[in-house]
Amino acid sequence: MTATPHDSLLVFDTTVLHHFALADRLDVLADLVAGQRVATTAVVLDELRTNSERERALTAALELDWVDVIALDTITELTCFAAWVRRIGAGRRDLGEASVFAAAEIHQGTAITDDRTATKVGRRYGLEVHGTIWLLAERCRSGRLTEVNAGAIIDALRETQHRLPCTGAEFPSYARKAGILPLPSAHIPGPTRPPTGASVRAQD
C-alpha cells in the first residue's frame, strides 16, 4: 500500500531542502510535516553546506531542529549506501540521493526527492519515493492545505528555478491526472419537487 506522510518517516533529499530554503519557505515545509518524524542525511547536509558558499540562503537548511540527521555510519547503513551508489551513480549530486535512499530503506521510510531520474531508480528497486507535488497533494487530501495555497508554494519554488512538473495553476489538474488528488465529487441532482401551489392544484 502506498505510504502517506503520516505512515512513515520522511527522508528529504537535497533538492527539496535546497529550493524550500532559496524560496524562504522552510517554515512552510515545517508546517507541512508537523507531527511526524522527518530526517535527512549527513551527506545531504554536506551538499547544502558546500552550496551555501555561493547561495547564503541555504545556511537556513543546515540547522533545522525538526529534521533528524542520519549519519549512515553503521556497517548495515554503509553497505546499503554503497548498494544505492552503484544503482544511482557516484557523481556529486548522486551521493546525496543514494544516502537518502539508503536511509529510507534501512529505517523503512519514504524518500522525498524531486529528481525524476533517481525516483525511477528507487521505485525500480521497490523503494517508496515521492516528491514535493505528492507531499502537497497529501496535505490537500488531509484538509491541512488548500489547493490554492499548494499552488502558491509551487510557484514560489519554481521562481528558484526548481524543476517541478507543473505550475501552481496546473497543480489541481496535474495531481488528479496523476491520481494523487481525488476527482471532484459529481453532483447528482435530487428529484425535483413541484411548488406547493402546484401540488395543491394537482390534488384538487
N, C-alpha and C positions, 0 to 999 in steps of 0.2 A: 504494500500500500504506500502511496506517495506520502512522504512526511510533510507536515506543516511546520511553521515556525514554533508552534507550541509542543511539538512532539519530540524534538531533539535539539542537541547542541548545534549552534550555527557557527561555522568557522569561516571567517572573512578573508578573502584574498586581497592582494594589494590594489587591484583595480577599483574595488568598491570603496575602501577606506581612502584611497588617493583622491577620487573625484568628489566624495562627500566632503572631504577636507577642503579641496580647492573651491567648492561651491559654498563653503561656510555653512554646511548642513549636518555636521556631526551631531549636533543636538537633536536634529530631526531623526537621524538614524538611531540615536539612543532611545528616543520615544517609540520608534517602530519596534524595537526589540525589548522593550521594558518588560521585566518579569520573567525573563528566561536567561539561560547561560549563553554567553557569546564569547568566542575566542578568536585569536589569530595565532600566528607562529612567530618565533624569533626571526626566522628568515624573512618574513614579510616586513617586520619592523626594521630590519637591516636595510631592505629595499627602500622603505619610506624615508629612513634616516639619510641614506645616500642621496635620494631625490630631493630632500629638503634643502640641500645645499644650494640648489638653484630655484626651488619653489618653497619659500619660507612658510607658506600656509600649511604645509604638510607636517610641521612640527606639532600641530594640534592633535594629530593622529597617533603620536608616539606614546602618550601617557594618558590613555583613556581608562578611568577607574572602573568602567563597566565592561571592559574587554579583558579576559584572561589571556595569558601568553603561554602557549605550549612550546616547550623547548625542543622537543624531539631528540632527547639525549639518552633514552634507554636503548638497549640492543634491539628490542622489538620495534620501537619507533624508527630507529635508524635504518633497519632492514626494510621496513615499509617505505620509508622516504626514498631509499635507493631504488626500490622497485618502481615507484612513480616517476623518478627521474629518468629511468630507462624508457618508460612509456611516453612521457611528455617531451623530454629533452633536457639538456643541461645548460641551455642558454641562460643569460642573466635573468630574464623575466620568467623563464620556465621553472626555475628553482622555487620561487615563491608559490607558484601553483602546485608544484609537486609536494611541497611541505604542507600546504593546506589540505590537499587530498589525502596525504598520509595521516594527518591529524584527524580528519573527518572519519577515515576508515578505522583507525585504532580506537577512537572514542565514540564510534557509532553515531556520528553527527552528520550534518548536511553541509556540504561545501558551498559557499556563496562566492561566485566569480562571474564577471561579465565577459570573460574571454571565451568566445564561442568555440574555438578550436580545442582548448583544454576541456571545455564542457563535454564535447563529443567524446573525447578520450575517456574522461571519467565515467560517463554513462556506459561506454562500451565495456568497461570493467565492473559494472554493477554498482557504481557509487552514486549516492544521491547528490546531485549537483544542480543548483539553480542560480538565478541571477537577481539583479535589482528589480526587474519588472515583476518577477514571480513574488518577491517579498512584498512589493507594494500591492499586488493583486490579493495576496493572502490577507493583508491588513484591511483591504476593502471588503473582502468576504466576511471578515470577523466584525465589521462595523466600526473599526477603530480609525479608519481613514476613508475620506470620500474620494470618489474618482476624480473630482476637480482638484483636490489637494494633491493626489498622486500625480496628476498631470503637471502641476506646478513644480513638484520635486524633479520630475523627469526633465522638464525644460531647464531648470537650474543646473542640473548635472550636464545636460547637453551643451550648455554655454561654456563648460570647462573642456570641451572637445571630447567628452565621454561618448563612445560609440554605442549608444543604446539603439535597439531595433525599431523604436517608434518615438514620435513626438508626444508631448503631453496631450494634445488634442486627439491624437490617434490611439492613445492608450486604451480606452474602453473597447473599441472595436478590435484592436490587436489582441488584447487579453482574452476577449471572448472567442475569437477565432482560434487562439492557442489553447483554449479550454481551461484557462486558469481563472476566469471570471464566469459566473453563471449567466446564461442568457436571460434577458428581461422576461418576467412572467407575462404570458399572454393574457390580455384582458378578455374574459369571456362574459359578455353582457347577459344579465339575467332576463327572465321573461318580462316582457312589457306588460304593464297593468293599465287598463283604461282609466281615465279620470273618474272620480267618484260620481260626478253627474251622469256620465255616460253609462256607468254601471247601473245606476238607479233607473235610467230610462230603459235600459235593456230588460231589467226585471219587470218594468211596467208592461 
